[in-house]
Amino acid sequence: MKKRIVIFGATGYIGAYFTDYCIDHLPDDYEVVACARRGVDFYQKKDVTAAKVDICRQEDFEKLPTENVYAIVNLTGLLPAYMKKYDPFAYVQTNITGSLRIMEYARKAGADRALYTQTWADQAGYWGSTEVLSPSLPRKLLFTGDHAFYAITKCTVVDTMEYYKEEFGIKNFVFRLPNVYMYAPESTYFVDGREKKIGYRYMIEEAVSGHDIELWGNPDAFKDILYVKDLCQMMYKALFANVNGGTYNAGTGIRTTLREQIEGMISVFAPEGSHPQIHEVPMNDSFTSFVMDIDNARSELGYEPEYTYIRYLEDYKKERELKRFDELWAGKK
């Protein structure tokens, strides 16, 4: 019988890409079990084992297999970006209680390991004071802002996973995520309950239209641009890594300036014959520069980023044209 990798949140933005990556790369003696609150028929039509599971409902876990469960992957979570009105109890119900149910399922099913995506907001206290974020830095949360309580609930899950590791031997792999870049049809998100445009997707669409693009703030400010398929590669390698787990900063270790970002968008997406210009607006807000230290992901997981900034944009363009998951994500927000 095949070993099972049970993916919770398989129809989300990261979940769809990661589930797809596993389906394409897993050896023949492994299989995916795709779990989500909605949209699982997308996988069933592709002959992928799937189950409609709401992690807030204990009875839904009875639908899941209890034998040959090798790993569970927790990609669930309520995010501030999707919260129109602040509700701390909703964070607790989904992020903490739901994840606890997942870990109990992993324990009862005898899973070898558990993977989880953590927010980089657990290191928010370092932003602006150091440009290189190390996975070994102790937590330093900020206790104000729309990400504060969200980050607290995510940290509670990480501590819960450590308990299950020490008490029950379930290896735990935690991936600290900055913004993960990917094609998705959604163009807005929420900050403190106010709807805002997703900056990089908005600028890409401006480039597609041949429009000039404003560059706000410092053009030399830089980010570590993590493409979703590099994240998928890192997490996939953790499924088979011969280590007991750990915390890994998800990134590339490469600095990409704001100017380089916009120049790349224009070169990849602008229509032939158009010549969009970059207009600097230095008085508007910029962002805090950072790059992720990925040394332990390299040494322990065998991870090596494959997507340079331009290669990411080129692949984004293909995904934007194919719209492979648009049916899955319709009406998500």
C-alpha positions as CSV (number, residue, x, y, z in Angstrom):
1,M,0.0,0.0,0.0
2,K,1.2,3.5,-0.8
3,K,2.5,5.8,1.9
4,R,0.2,8.8,2.3
5,I,1.0,12.5,2.5
6,V,-2.0,14.3,3.8
7,I,-2.1,18.0,2.8
8,F,-4.5,20.3,4.7
9,G,-5.3,23.5,2.9
10,A,-4.8,21.9,-0.5
11,T,-7.0,24.3,-2.4
12,G,-5.4,27.5,-1.0
13,Y,-3.0,29.6,-3.0
14,I,0.2,27.9,-1.7
15,G,-1.7,24.7,-1.2
16,A,-2.7,24.3,-4.9
17,Y,0.9,24.8,-6.0
18,F,2.3,22.5,-3.4
19,T,-0.2,19.8,-4.0
20,D,0.4,20.0,-7.7
21,Y,4.2,19.8,-7.1
22,C,3.8,16.7,-5.0
23,I,1.6,15.0,-7.6
24,D,4.2,15.6,-10.2
25,H,7.3,14.6,-8.2
26,L,6.3,11.9,-5.7
27,P,7.7,8.4,-6.2
28,D,5.2,5.8,-7.2
29,D,5.0,4.3,-3.7
30,Y,3.6,7.6,-2.3
31,E,0.3,9.3,-2.8
32,V,-1.3,12.7,-1.9
33,V,-4.5,13.0,0.1
34,A,-5.7,16.5,-0.6
35,C,-7.9,18.1,2.1
36,A,-9.8,21.4,2.2
37,R,-13.1,22.9,3.2
38,R,-14.1,23.5,-0.4
39,G,-13.0,22.7,-4.0
40,V,-11.8,19.1,-3.4
41,D,-13.7,18.0,-6.5
42,F,-11.0,19.8,-8.5
43,Y,-8.6,17.0,-7.4
44,Q,-11.1,14.2,-7.5
45,K,-11.7,14.9,-11.2
46,K,-7.9,14.4,-11.7
47,D,-8.1,11.0,-9.9
48,V,-6.3,12.4,-6.8
49,T,-7.5,11.2,-3.4
50,A,-9.2,14.1,-1.8
51,A,-11.5,14.8,1.2
52,K,-13.7,17.7,2.2
53,V,-12.3,18.5,5.7
54,D,-13.1,21.6,7.8
55,I,-10.4,21.6,10.5
56,C,-12.8,23.4,12.8
57,R,-15.0,20.2,12.8
58,Q,-13.7,17.2,14.6
59,E,-16.1,14.9,12.9
60,D,-14.5,15.7,9.5
61,F,-11.3,14.0,10.5
62,E,-13.2,10.7,10.5
63,K,-13.1,10.8,6.7
64,L,-9.4,10.6,6.6
65,P,-7.2,7.4,6.3
66,T,-5.6,6.1,9.5
67,E,-3.1,3.7,7.9
68,N,0.2,4.3,6.1
69,V,0.1,8.0,6.9
70,Y,3.7,9.1,6.4
71,A,3.4,12.9,6.7
72,I,0.9,15.7,7.2
73,V,1.3,19.1,5.7
74,N,-0.5,22.0,7.4
75,L,-1.1,24.8,5.0
76,T,-4.3,26.1,6.7
77,G,-4.7,29.3,8.5
78,L,-6.8,32.4,8.8
79,L,-4.8,35.4,7.7
80,P,-5.2,39.2,8.3
81,A,-5.1,39.7,4.5
82,Y,-8.6,38.0,4.3
83,M,-10.1,39.5,7.5
84,K,-12.5,42.4,6.8
85,K,-13.2,42.7,10.5
86,Y,-10.9,41.8,13.3
87,D,-12.0,38.6,15.2
88,P,-9.4,37.1,17.5
89,F,-11.7,34.1,18.3
90,A,-11.7,33.2,14.6
91,Y,-7.9,33.1,14.7
92,V,-8.0,30.8,17.7
93,Q,-10.6,28.5,16.3
94,T,-8.8,28.0,13.0
95,N,-5.1,28.5,13.6
96,I,-4.8,27.0,17.1
97,T,-7.7,24.6,17.6
98,G,-7.8,23.5,14.0
99,S,-4.0,22.9,13.9
100,L,-4.2,21.0,17.2
101,R,-6.8,18.6,15.6
102,I,-4.3,18.1,12.7
103,M,-1.6,17.2,15.1
104,E,-3.8,14.8,17.0
105,Y,-4.7,13.2,13.7
106,A,-1.0,12.9,12.9
107,R,-0.4,11.2,16.3
108,K,-3.2,8.8,16.0
109,A,-2.3,7.9,12.4
110,G,1.4,7.3,13.3
111,A,2.8,10.0,11.0
112,D,6.5,10.3,10.8
113,R,6.6,14.1,10.3
114,A,4.6,17.3,10.1
115,L,5.2,20.4,7.9
116,Y,3.9,23.8,8.8
117,T,4.1,27.3,7.3
118,Q,4.9,30.0,9.9
119,T,4.7,33.7,9.4
120,W,7.9,35.7,9.4
121,A,6.1,38.2,11.6
122,D,7.5,36.2,14.5
123,Q,10.7,38.1,13.8
124,A,9.0,41.5,13.2
125,G,11.0,43.0,16.0
126,Y,14.2,42.7,13.9
127,W,12.8,44.4,10.8
128,G,14.8,47.5,10.2
129,S,17.6,46.6,12.6
130,T,19.2,43.8,10.6
131,E,19.0,43.2,6.8
132,V,19.8,39.4,7.1
133,L,17.2,37.4,8.9
134,S,18.6,34.2,10.4
135,P,16.4,31.2,11.2
136,S,18.2,30.9,14.5
137,L,17.2,34.3,15.7
138,P,14.9,34.1,18.8
139,R,11.3,35.2,18.3
140,K,10.8,38.9,18.5
141,L,7.1,39.7,17.9
142,L,5.5,43.1,17.8
143,F,2.4,43.2,19.9
144,T,0.6,45.9,17.9
145,G,-0.8,46.0,14.4
146,D,-3.1,43.7,12.4
147,H,-0.5,40.9,12.4
148,A,0.1,40.8,16.1
149,F,-2.5,38.4,17.4
150,Y,-2.3,36.4,14.2
151,A,1.5,35.9,14.8
152,I,0.7,34.8,18.4
153,T,-1.6,32.1,17.2
154,K,0.9,30.9,14.6
155,C,3.7,30.7,17.3
156,T,1.3,28.7,19.5
157,V,1.0,26.1,16.7
158,V,4.8,26.0,16.4
159,D,5.1,25.3,20.1
160,T,2.4,22.7,19.9
161,M,4.3,20.9,17.2
162,E,7.4,20.9,19.4
163,Y,5.4,19.3,22.1
164,Y,4.3,16.6,19.7
165,K,7.9,16.1,18.6
166,E,9.3,15.7,22.2
167,E,6.3,13.7,23.5
168,F,5.4,11.6,20.5
169,G,8.4,11.7,18.2
170,I,6.7,13.5,15.2
171,K,9.4,15.3,13.4
172,N,8.4,19.0,12.8
173,F,9.5,21.1,9.9
174,V,8.6,24.8,10.2
175,F,8.9,27.2,7.2
176,R,9.1,30.9,8.0
177,L,7.5,32.7,5.1
178,P,7.9,36.3,3.9
179,N,5.6,37.3,1.1
180,V,5.4,34.4,-1.4
181,Y,5.1,35.6,-5.0
182,M,2.9,33.7,-7.4
183,Y,0.2,34.1,-10.0
184,A,-3.3,34.2,-8.6
185,P,-6.3,36.1,-9.9
186,E,-6.9,38.0,-6.6
187,S,-5.7,41.6,-6.8
188,T,-6.5,43.0,-3.4
189,Y,-6.1,42.2,0.3
190,F,-7.0,43.7,3.7
191,V,-4.8,45.8,6.0
192,D,-6.5,46.7,9.3
193,G,-9.8,45.9,7.6
194,R,-9.2,48.3,4.7
195,E,-9.0,46.8,1.2
196,K,-5.7,47.6,-0.7
197,K,-4.2,46.5,-4.0
198,I,-1.5,43.8,-4.0
199,G,1.4,45.9,-5.1
200,Y,3.4,43.5,-7.3
201,R,0.3,42.1,-9.1
202,Y,-0.9,45.6,-9.7
203,M,2.4,46.7,-11.2
204,I,2.5,43.6,-13.4
205,E,-0.9,44.4,-14.8
206,E,0.2,47.9,-15.4
207,A,3.2,46.6,-17.3
208,V,0.9,44.2,-19.3
209,S,-1.1,47.3,-20.3
210,G,2.0,49.2,-21.3
211,H,1.4,51.8,-18.7
212,D,4.1,53.8,-16.9
213,I,4.8,52.6,-13.3
214,E,5.5,54.6,-10.2
215,L,8.4,53.6,-8.0
216,W,7.6,54.6,-4.4
217,G,10.3,55.3,-1.9
218,N,14.0,54.2,-2.1
219,P,14.7,52.5,-5.5
220,D,17.6,50.7,-3.9
221,A,15.6,49.1,-1.1
222,F,15.7,45.4,-1.6
223,K,13.7,42.2,-0.8
224,D,14.3,38.5,-1.0
225,I,11.8,37.5,-3.7
226,L,10.5,34.0,-3.0
227,Y,8.6,32.4,-5.8
228,V,6.0,29.8,-4.8
229,K,7.7,27.0,-6.8
230,D,10.9,27.4,-4.8
231,L,8.9,27.2,-1.6
232,C,7.3,24.0,-3.0
233,Q,10.8,22.6,-3.7
234,M,12.0,23.4,-0.1
235,M,9.0,21.8,1.5
236,Y,9.0,18.8,-0.8
237,K,12.6,18.1,0.2
238,A,11.7,18.3,3.8
239,L,9.3,15.3,3.2
240,F,12.3,13.1,2.7
241,A,15.1,14.8,4.6
242,N,17.0,12.6,7.0
243,V,16.8,15.1,9.9
244,N,14.5,15.5,12.9
245,G,13.1,18.7,11.6
246,G,13.8,22.4,12.3
247,T,12.9,25.9,11.4
248,Y,13.8,27.2,8.0
249,N,13.7,30.6,6.5
250,A,12.0,30.3,3.1
251,G,13.7,32.5,0.5
252,T,16.5,32.7,-2.0
253,G,19.3,34.6,-0.1
254,I,19.4,37.0,-3.0
255,R,18.8,40.8,-2.8
256,T,16.5,42.2,-5.5
257,T,16.1,46.0,-5.5
258,L,12.8,47.8,-6.1
259,R,14.2,49.2,-9.3
260,E,15.3,45.8,-10.5
261,Q,11.8,44.4,-9.7
262,I,10.0,47.0,-11.8
263,E,12.5,46.9,-14.7
264,G,12.0,43.1,-14.7
265,M,8.2,43.5,-14.9
266,I,8.5,45.8,-17.8
267,S,11.0,43.6,-19.7
268,V,8.8,40.5,-19.3
269,F,5.3,41.8,-19.5
270,A,5.2,45.0,-21.5
271,P,3.7,44.6,-25.0
272,E,6.2,44.7,-27.9
273,G,6.6,48.2,-29.1
274,S,5.5,49.8,-25.9
275,H,8.0,51.7,-23.7
276,P,6.6,52.0,-20.2
277,Q,8.6,54.5,-18.0
278,I,9.5,54.3,-14.4
279,H,8.5,57.4,-12.4
280,E,10.2,57.8,-9.0
281,V,8.1,59.1,-6.2
282,P,10.6,59.3,-3.3
283,M,8.3,61.0,-0.9
284,N,5.9,58.0,-0.7
285,D,6.4,55.0,1.6
286,S,9.1,52.5,0.9
287,F,9.7,49.2,2.6
288,T,12.3,47.7,5.0
289,S,15.1,45.9,3.2
290,F,15.7,42.2,4.1
291,V,17.1,39.0,2.8
292,M,16.6,35.5,4.2
293,D,19.5,33.3,5.5
294,I,18.8,29.9,4.0
295,D,22.0,28.1,5.0
296,N,20.3,25.4,7.1
297,A,17.8,24.7,4.3
298,R,20.7,24.2,2.0
299,S,22.7,21.9,4.3
300,E,19.9,20.0,6.0
301,L,17.3,19.7,3.2
302,G,19.4,20.0,0.1
303,Y,17.4,23.1,-1.1
304,E,18.8,25.3,-3.8
305,P,16.7,28.1,-5.3
306,E,15.9,27.6,-8.9
307,Y,14.0,30.8,-9.7
308,T,16.0,33.9,-10.3
309,Y,13.8,37.1,-10.3
310,I,13.5,37.1,-14.1
311,R,12.8,33.4,-14.3
312,Y,10.1,33.8,-11.7
313,L,8.4,36.5,-13.8
314,E,8.6,34.4,-16.9
315,D,7.0,31.5,-15.1
316,Y,4.4,33.8,-13.6
317,K,3.6,34.9,-17.1
318,K,3.0,31.3,-18.2
319,E,0.8,30.6,-15.1
320,R,-1.2,33.8,-15.8
321,E,-1.9,32.6,-19.3
322,L,-2.7,29.0,-18.4
323,K,-4.9,30.0,-15.3
324,R,-4.6,26.4,-14.2
325,F,-6.1,26.9,-10.7
326,D,-8.6,29.8,-11.5
327,E,-11.5,27.3,-11.3
328,L,-10.3,26.1,-8.0
329,W,-10.0,29.6,-6.6
330,A,-13.2,31.1,-8.0
331,G,-15.1,32.9,-5.2
332,K,-12.3,32.2,-2.7
333,K,-12.2,35.7,-1.1
